[in-house]
Amino acid sequence: MPELPEVETIVRDIRPHLVGRRIVDASLSHTDVLRGVTTRRLLATLRGSVIREVTRRAKHAVLHLGRHRLVVQPGMTGALLVRRRPRRSDEPHTVLQARLDNHAVLLYRDIRRLGTLLLLDERQWAAYDASLGPEPLDPGFDLARFRAALGRTRQAIKKALMDQHRLAGVGNIYANEALFEAGIDPSRPAHTLGEAELARLYQALRRILAAAIAAEGTTFRDYVTGTGQPGAFQLELSVYDRAGEPCRRCGTRLAGTHAIDQRITVFCYRCQR
């Protein structure tokens, strides 16, 4: 599913078109994306609300609507787009559309409807936000906080990196890439990493996330930016989706396994001993 760089890209694209705009009307075509809110309450809250801000938290896009926040997790096939005209009949897979006071339309599209929509009041949002780990690209997120986030867990380091309660926004793609760049075996228990290894991983993770944002994310199938375009970071991947191909660093055939966390882990036996 879209990770930190993809959702950050979407938010940056749609924010200029939404902040300060009032939602005139809204409609929902499917209810299976809703979590903890009814269709009636969602639409009643959206109608007439002014979008104060659009931010990202972890893998979620967050629309600030006064006392409420609409939290969108795009999932594997979701997309948030702003159209300068009403939805056409050939605009497929639209789940939510919100017409704005300047006649533009905010669309949430989801081909397989694997994403989720939450509507949270201030108290609920505070609890939800507190349940998530720190943001790895925040200016105050230093090596000490990275070390504290991983804690003394005996989980595999790859699994620890992807635990949203420990660290927000990192998923399978960027965990694979950061571990390769840092030269660390993805199956190593996190608590066994030494100070130098943690420092390498910290630097690698932050560099890769920033580079992926600059490339507007990674597109393999469904992900598109907030303007409907594919990302470009897939052209820079070192290991993810490359199992069986030669390592770009040493030429060894890259291995792939689902043994760590049921998701594909691709690594180099030689570079990540």
C-alpha positions as CSV (number, residue, x, y, z in Angstrom):
1,M,0.0,0.0,0.0
2,P,1.1,3.6,-0.3
3,E,3.7,4.4,2.3
4,L,5.0,7.6,3.7
5,P,6.5,9.0,0.4
6,E,3.4,8.2,-1.6
7,V,0.9,9.8,0.9
8,E,3.2,12.8,1.4
9,T,3.2,13.3,-2.4
10,I,-0.6,13.1,-2.6
11,V,-1.0,15.5,0.3
12,R,1.4,18.1,-1.2
13,D,-0.4,17.9,-4.5
14,I,-4.0,18.3,-3.3
15,R,-3.3,20.7,-0.4
16,P,-3.2,23.9,-2.4
17,H,-6.5,23.1,-4.0
18,L,-8.3,22.3,-0.7
19,V,-7.2,24.6,2.1
20,G,-9.7,27.3,2.8
21,R,-12.4,25.7,0.5
22,R,-15.9,24.8,1.8
23,I,-17.5,21.5,1.0
24,V,-20.8,22.2,-0.6
25,D,-22.0,18.6,-1.0
26,A,-20.7,15.1,-0.7
27,S,-21.7,11.6,-1.8
28,L,-20.5,8.1,-1.0
29,S,-21.0,5.2,-3.4
30,H,-19.8,2.3,-1.2
31,T,-19.8,1.9,2.6
32,D,-17.3,-0.9,3.0
33,V,-14.4,1.7,3.3
34,L,-15.9,3.3,6.4
35,R,-14.5,2.6,9.8
36,G,-16.4,3.7,12.9
37,V,-18.7,6.1,11.2
38,T,-22.0,5.8,9.3
39,T,-22.6,7.2,5.9
40,R,-25.2,9.6,7.2
41,R,-22.9,11.0,9.9
42,L,-19.9,11.3,7.5
43,L,-21.9,13.1,4.8
44,A,-23.6,15.4,7.3
45,T,-20.3,16.4,8.8
46,L,-18.6,17.0,5.4
47,R,-21.4,19.2,4.0
48,G,-20.7,22.8,4.9
49,S,-17.3,22.1,6.5
50,V,-14.3,24.2,5.6
51,I,-11.0,22.4,5.0
52,R,-8.6,24.1,7.4
53,E,-5.5,22.1,6.6
54,V,-4.4,18.9,4.8
55,T,-1.6,17.0,6.4
56,R,-0.1,13.5,6.5
57,R,0.3,11.2,9.5
58,A,2.1,7.9,8.9
59,K,0.4,6.4,5.8
60,H,-2.8,8.6,6.2
61,A,-3.9,11.8,4.5
62,V,-5.7,14.0,7.1
63,L,-8.3,16.7,6.2
64,H,-8.8,19.0,9.1
65,L,-12.4,20.1,9.3
66,G,-12.7,22.2,12.3
67,R,-13.6,19.9,15.2
68,H,-13.3,16.8,13.0
69,R,-10.7,15.1,10.9
70,L,-11.3,13.0,7.8
71,V,-8.5,10.4,7.9
72,V,-7.9,8.6,4.6
73,Q,-5.7,5.5,4.3
74,P,-5.5,4.8,0.6
75,G,-4.6,1.2,0.9
76,M,-3.2,-0.6,-2.1
77,T,-5.5,0.8,-4.8
78,G,-6.7,4.2,-3.4
79,A,-6.2,7.6,-4.8
80,L,-7.1,11.2,-3.8
81,L,-7.5,13.6,-6.6
82,V,-8.9,17.1,-7.2
83,R,-10.8,17.7,-10.4
84,R,-11.5,21.2,-11.7
85,R,-14.9,20.0,-13.0
86,P,-17.6,17.6,-11.8
87,R,-17.0,13.9,-12.1
88,R,-17.6,12.5,-15.5
89,S,-19.5,9.3,-16.2
90,D,-16.2,7.7,-17.2
91,E,-14.4,8.5,-13.9
92,P,-14.1,4.9,-12.6
93,H,-14.0,3.5,-9.1
94,T,-15.0,6.7,-7.3
95,V,-16.0,5.9,-3.7
96,L,-16.3,9.5,-2.2
97,Q,-16.7,12.8,-4.0
98,A,-17.0,16.2,-2.3
99,R,-18.0,19.2,-4.4
100,L,-16.2,22.4,-3.3
101,D,-17.3,26.0,-3.3
102,N,-15.2,26.8,-6.3
103,H,-16.8,24.0,-8.4
104,A,-13.8,21.7,-8.1
105,V,-14.4,18.2,-6.8
106,L,-12.3,16.1,-4.4
107,L,-12.4,12.5,-5.4
108,Y,-11.4,9.4,-3.4
109,R,-11.0,6.5,-5.9
110,D,-10.3,3.0,-4.9
111,I,-10.3,0.2,-7.4
112,R,-10.5,-2.7,-5.0
113,R,-11.8,-0.7,-2.0
114,L,-8.9,-1.7,0.2
115,G,-8.5,1.7,1.8
116,T,-10.4,3.2,4.8
117,L,-12.1,6.4,5.7
118,L,-12.3,7.5,9.4
119,L,-14.1,10.5,10.8
120,L,-12.6,11.4,14.2
121,D,-13.4,14.2,16.6
122,E,-10.6,15.9,18.5
123,R,-10.5,13.4,21.4
124,Q,-10.5,10.4,19.0
125,W,-7.8,12.0,16.8
126,A,-5.6,12.6,19.8
127,A,-5.9,9.0,20.9
128,Y,-5.3,7.7,17.3
129,D,-2.3,10.0,16.8
130,A,-0.8,8.9,20.1
131,S,-1.0,5.3,19.1
132,L,1.3,5.9,16.1
133,G,5.1,6.0,16.4
134,P,7.3,9.1,15.6
135,E,7.7,10.4,12.1
136,P,11.1,9.4,10.7
137,L,11.6,12.6,8.7
138,D,10.6,15.0,11.5
139,P,13.5,17.5,12.2
140,G,13.6,16.3,15.9
141,F,13.8,12.6,15.0
142,D,17.4,12.0,15.8
143,L,19.4,8.8,16.2
144,A,18.5,8.6,19.9
145,R,14.8,8.6,19.1
146,F,15.4,6.1,16.4
147,R,17.1,3.8,18.9
148,A,14.3,4.3,21.4
149,A,11.7,3.6,18.8
150,L,13.2,0.2,18.0
151,G,13.6,-0.4,21.7
152,R,14.9,-3.7,22.9
153,T,12.6,-5.8,20.8
154,R,13.6,-9.3,19.6
155,Q,11.5,-8.8,16.4
156,A,13.4,-9.0,13.1
157,I,14.7,-5.6,12.3
158,K,12.6,-5.4,9.1
159,K,9.4,-6.2,11.1
160,A,10.3,-3.6,13.7
161,L,10.8,-0.9,11.1
162,M,7.3,-1.6,9.7
163,D,5.6,-1.6,13.1
164,Q,3.5,1.6,12.9
165,H,3.4,1.8,16.7
166,R,7.2,2.1,16.7
167,L,7.8,4.1,13.6
168,A,5.2,5.8,11.4
169,G,4.9,5.5,7.7
170,V,7.5,2.8,6.8
171,G,6.3,-0.2,4.8
172,N,7.7,-3.1,2.9
173,I,9.3,-1.2,0.0
174,Y,11.3,1.3,2.1
175,A,12.2,-1.2,4.8
176,N,13.8,-3.5,2.2
177,E,15.6,-0.6,0.6
178,A,17.0,0.9,3.8
179,L,18.2,-2.4,5.1
180,F,20.1,-3.1,1.9
181,E,21.7,0.3,1.9
182,A,22.7,-0.1,5.5
183,G,24.1,-3.6,4.8
184,I,21.9,-5.3,7.5
185,D,20.3,-8.7,7.4
186,P,16.5,-8.1,7.5
187,S,16.0,-11.1,9.8
188,R,18.5,-9.9,12.5
189,P,16.7,-9.4,15.8
190,A,16.5,-5.6,16.3
191,H,18.1,-5.7,19.8
192,T,21.3,-7.2,18.4
193,L,22.1,-4.2,16.2
194,G,25.2,-2.2,17.4
195,E,25.5,1.5,17.5
196,A,27.3,1.8,14.2
197,E,24.6,-0.4,12.5
198,L,21.8,1.6,13.9
199,A,23.5,4.8,12.7
200,R,23.8,3.4,9.2
201,L,20.2,2.3,9.2
202,Y,19.0,5.6,10.5
203,Q,20.8,7.6,7.8
204,A,19.8,5.1,5.1
205,L,16.1,5.2,6.0
206,R,15.9,9.0,6.1
207,R,17.8,9.4,2.8
208,I,15.7,6.9,1.0
209,L,12.4,8.3,2.3
210,A,13.5,11.8,1.2
211,A,14.6,10.6,-2.2
212,A,11.3,8.8,-2.7
213,I,9.3,11.9,-1.9
214,A,11.5,13.8,-4.4
215,A,10.6,11.2,-7.0
216,E,6.9,11.4,-6.1
217,G,6.7,7.9,-4.8
218,T,6.9,4.4,-6.2
219,T,4.4,3.1,-8.8
220,F,4.1,-0.6,-9.7
221,R,0.4,-0.9,-10.4
222,D,-2.2,1.4,-9.0
223,Y,-0.5,4.3,-7.1
224,V,-0.8,7.7,-8.6
225,T,0.1,11.1,-7.3
226,G,-2.5,13.7,-6.4
227,T,-2.4,14.9,-10.0
228,G,-3.0,11.4,-11.4
229,Q,0.6,10.7,-12.5
230,P,2.8,7.7,-11.6
231,G,5.7,8.1,-9.3
232,A,9.3,7.5,-10.4
233,F,11.2,6.0,-7.5
234,Q,10.7,2.5,-8.9
235,L,13.5,3.4,-11.3
236,E,15.9,3.8,-8.3
237,L,15.0,0.6,-6.3
238,S,18.0,-1.5,-5.4
239,V,16.3,-4.7,-4.1
240,Y,12.5,-4.4,-3.8
241,D,10.7,-6.3,-6.6
242,R,14.1,-7.6,-7.9
243,A,14.3,-11.1,-6.4
244,G,16.4,-13.3,-8.7
245,E,18.2,-10.3,-10.4
246,P,21.8,-9.4,-9.8
247,C,22.7,-7.2,-6.9
248,R,23.5,-3.7,-8.2
249,R,26.4,-3.5,-5.8
250,C,28.2,-6.9,-6.0
251,G,26.4,-8.9,-8.7
252,T,25.2,-11.7,-6.4
253,R,21.7,-13.0,-7.2
254,L,19.2,-11.3,-4.9
255,A,17.1,-13.7,-2.7
256,G,13.4,-13.3,-1.9
257,T,11.6,-14.8,1.1
258,H,8.3,-14.5,2.9
259,A,9.6,-16.0,6.1
260,I,10.1,-12.8,8.1
261,D,6.6,-11.2,8.0
262,Q,4.6,-12.9,5.3
263,R,5.5,-10.2,2.9
264,I,8.3,-10.4,0.3
265,T,11.7,-9.6,1.6
266,V,14.4,-9.1,-1.0
267,F,18.0,-9.0,0.1
268,C,21.6,-9.7,-0.9
269,Y,23.4,-12.6,0.9
270,R,26.8,-11.0,0.3
271,C,26.0,-7.3,1.1
272,Q,23.7,-8.0,4.0
273,R,25.5,-10.7,5.9
